[in-house]
C-alpha cells in the first residue's frame, strides 16, 4: 500500500520533536524531498497535532480508557496525527487518514497494534466526543494567564495558540512585494501568501521591539543574545556602530552575514567591554510562551520550575547589561514570554529607571506575544 509522503514526513517529524528536536528543524529535515503541496500538508499535520495535542490526548483517553503515555510512542503519535486529520482537516478524506494511520503503525514495527488503531479511528468517525479547547493548554499556564490578565484574555491567548500564525515580513525602507499590507509597525508588512522575495519573515511583535531603542546614526549599539539576528539586522537599518554577541558559537556564526563584530560570551557574567554603549538590546532567553502558535512543542516541554531557572539568568544578564550602559543611554529588555516572572518582576528587581513598557498579547494584538521595557541606568 502506498503511503502519502506528507503523512510519512509528519510522523517522522513528530517523533523527532518528542525526542527533543525543535518543530521547524524536524519538519524541514523530514520534508526536504517533498513538493510544495505535500510539504504544506506535512506542516499542517505536524503543527496542528502539536497545537491540539492536549485535546487529542484527552480524546484518546476517553475512547480507550488508557492513559495516552501508556501507549507505545509510535502508536500514540499515529493516533494523535490521525485524529487531528479526522477532526480538524476537512480537506483530508476520512478513509485516507484512517488507512494511512493503520499502515504507518505496521511500518513502524507495531503491527500488533494495527487493529487497535483501526478501531479507535473508526470509532472517532462514528461518535462525536466533545473535548474542550482549553485541554490544549497546560493548566498551570492557563491559571497563570488568568491571574495576570483575567479569564477572558486568558481564553483568547489559549485560542490564539491553536491558530496558524500570520506571516509578516521586514521591508524597512524598501518597496514591499505585491499583495503586502502595511501594519502599524514601520517597515513591517503582512504577507498573507506568496513569495517574500528578498525580504525575510519576521513576526510583527519582534519588529515592534527595535523602534523602542530610538537609534540614531553614529550611536554605539550592543546587541546581547543576538542570534539568529533578525532584530540585529533591523537595528542596522540605522547606521550605528554595532557589536553583537551570543552564548553559543554555533548560534554566533549565524550572525556573520551582518558584517559587524561578533562575540561569543556568557552575558550572565560581567561583560568584557571597557567602554559604555549608547544603546543596548537585551532580547533575553526566555520560555517563549508568547510564541506557542509558532512553537507549539513549548507547551508540552515547559515546566513551571523552568520559569524560575530562566528568571535567574535573565536577571543576571540584565544587571550586567545595565553596567555597560552609558549615562543617559537607553536599554531595551525584551522577551517573547507572557509570564510576569520573566518580565515585570525582572525589571522591578533591577532597580533601573523605567521609561516605557510594551506588552503584546496573542489574540489581542497581531502576531506573537512580546514584552519590552525601555530602561536607563538607575544612576543616570
Secondary structure, DSSP 8 states (H G I E B T S, - for coil): ----HHHHHHHHHHHHHHTT--HHHHHHHHHTT--HHHHHHHHHHHHHHHHTHHHHHHHHHHHHSS-GGGS-HHHHHHHHHHHHHHHH-TTS-HHHHHHHHHHHHHHTT-GGGHHHHHHHHHHHHH------GGGGS-HHHHHHHHHHH-HHHHHHHHHHTTS----EEE-TTS---TT-EE-SSTTEEE--SS--TT-EE--HHHHHHHGGG---TT-EEEEES-TT-HHHHHHTTS--EEEEEESSHHHHGGGGGG-SEEEE--TTS----SS-EEEEEEE-----GGGTTTSTHHHHH--HHHHHHHHHHHHHHHHHHHHTEEEEEEEEEEES---GGGTHHHHHHHT-EEEEEEEE-BTTBSSS-EEEEEEE-TT-
